[in-house]
Amino acid sequence: MTESYEPADHYDRVTHAWGLLLGAELHYGVFESPDEELDVATHRLTERMAAGGQLEPGLRLLDVGCGIGAQSRFLASTYDVETVGITTSPVGVETARELTEAAGLTGRSSFELRDATANGFPDESFDRVWILESSHLMRDRQALVSEATRVLKPGGRLVWCDIVRHRTIPFLEVRERREEFATLREAFGDARMEPLADYVQWFESAGLTVEQADDLTAATLPTFEAWRANADQHRDAVVDALGEHGHAAFVRSADILESLWRDGTFGYGLIAASKPAAS
Ligand SMILES: C[S@@+](CC[C@H](N)C(=O)[O-])C[C@H]1O[C@@H](n2cnc3c(N)ncnc32)[C@H](O)[C@@H]1O
């Protein structure tokens, strides 16, 4: 008999599988040593972002590309900020709202279906803008930056982190590695990486003062080994949710990304910037 799932069930299973593979927080880890627990390392990235954002109780924060709202809920409950999460995924919004209600945080964390490259919020309506691993999915990077800057209040702060590209990949190499790039696209979506220096320049050109631009390539490298260990440890549950092909594609993606990290193609960066206070 072929099993069939309602979309929500399916999403739960996929989300559950991603939790097993990537850990409690669905993003890269910043490791102090390679054998550190993945959850400790992913949480360190969140704490670094929070430190860069200089969060204080009562501030209004825009969570750009909010996924299912894990970061928003964490920031609202830990730092007592009011968060508004935006994503272009209707399932993301719906799931984020359900999880937030279940956590008793409705009213402190809200979620809306909006495109970050044309977000529609009034000018200067947020104290903080938080962009965690979502910019690589947005085609119009400059529109993201100008919109994020526009909605920030004078004196406000923006924190960003994402995968970055360290070198130009020649056309011939793109052709030779097309199977690798197709596998990554299948596992992680249609991503485009840009250099950390470009983000710094875009934020500066938009009128922000970049105070911190950290290259976290070496510190994030152990993430891939941790993902593979999770894929091995939770093999049956992941195959049940994603199928044999999905499991294999994830493991292969971790291998490919690790080789791109090691050969100096990709890496990871974090930026903290401020908007000058009104004179
Ligand atoms: C890799 S997930 C990161 C989720 C979240 N920041 C986290 O760390 O858990 C990327 C998110 O960006 C969202 N996204 C992609 N393009 C977007 C756009 N143009 N505007 C708003 N959100 C977008 C996706 O829907 C997804 O929620």
PDBQT file of the ligand as one rigid body, heavy atoms in Angstrom, charges set to zero:
ROOT
HETATM    1  C1  LIG A 301      17.553  28.721   5.190  1.00  0.00    +0.000 C 
HETATM    2  S1  LIG A 301      16.043  29.417   5.769  1.00  0.00    +0.000 S 
HETATM    3  C2  LIG A 301      16.607  30.297   7.220  1.00  0.00    +0.000 C 
HETATM    4  C3  LIG A 301      15.537  30.337   8.261  1.00  0.00    +0.000 C 
HETATM    5  C4  LIG A 301      15.834  31.061   9.575  1.00  0.00    +0.000 C 
HETATM    6  N1  LIG A 301      16.501  32.333   9.391  1.00  0.00    +0.000 N 
HETATM    7  C5  LIG A 301      16.599  30.159  10.519  1.00  0.00    +0.000 C 
HETATM    8  O1  LIG A 301      17.779  30.368  10.690  1.00  0.00    +0.000 OA
HETATM    9  O2  LIG A 301      15.981  29.232  11.067  1.00  0.00    +0.000 OA
HETATM   10  C6  LIG A 301      15.750  30.723   4.601  1.00  0.00    +0.000 C 
HETATM   11  C7  LIG A 301      14.472  31.475   4.786  1.00  0.00    +0.000 C 
HETATM   12  O3  LIG A 301      14.457  32.608   3.892  1.00  0.00    +0.000 OA
HETATM   13  C8  LIG A 301      13.151  32.713   3.325  1.00  0.00    +0.000 C 
HETATM   14  N2  LIG A 301      13.214  33.523   2.097  1.00  0.00    +0.000 N 
HETATM   15  C9  LIG A 301      13.779  33.204   0.906  1.00  0.00    +0.000 A 
HETATM   16  N3  LIG A 301      13.612  34.222   0.044  1.00  0.00    +0.000 NA
HETATM   17  C10 LIG A 301      12.949  35.203   0.694  1.00  0.00    +0.000 A 
HETATM   18  C11 LIG A 301      12.494  36.499   0.356  1.00  0.00    +0.000 A 
HETATM   19  N4  LIG A 301      12.690  37.020  -0.872  1.00  0.00    +0.000 N 
HETATM   20  N5  LIG A 301      11.860  37.240   1.295  1.00  0.00    +0.000 NA
HETATM   21  C12 LIG A 301      11.643  36.739   2.538  1.00  0.00    +0.000 A 
HETATM   22  N6  LIG A 301      12.044  35.521   2.922  1.00  0.00    +0.000 NA
HETATM   23  C13 LIG A 301      12.697  34.757   2.021  1.00  0.00    +0.000 A 
HETATM   24  C14 LIG A 301      12.734  31.277   3.146  1.00  0.00    +0.000 C 
HETATM   25  O4  LIG A 301      11.345  31.164   2.963  1.00  0.00    +0.000 OA
HETATM   26  C15 LIG A 301      13.210  30.700   4.487  1.00  0.00    +0.000 C 
HETATM   27  O5  LIG A 301      12.264  30.997   5.486  1.00  0.00    +0.000 OA
ENDROOT
TORSDOF 0
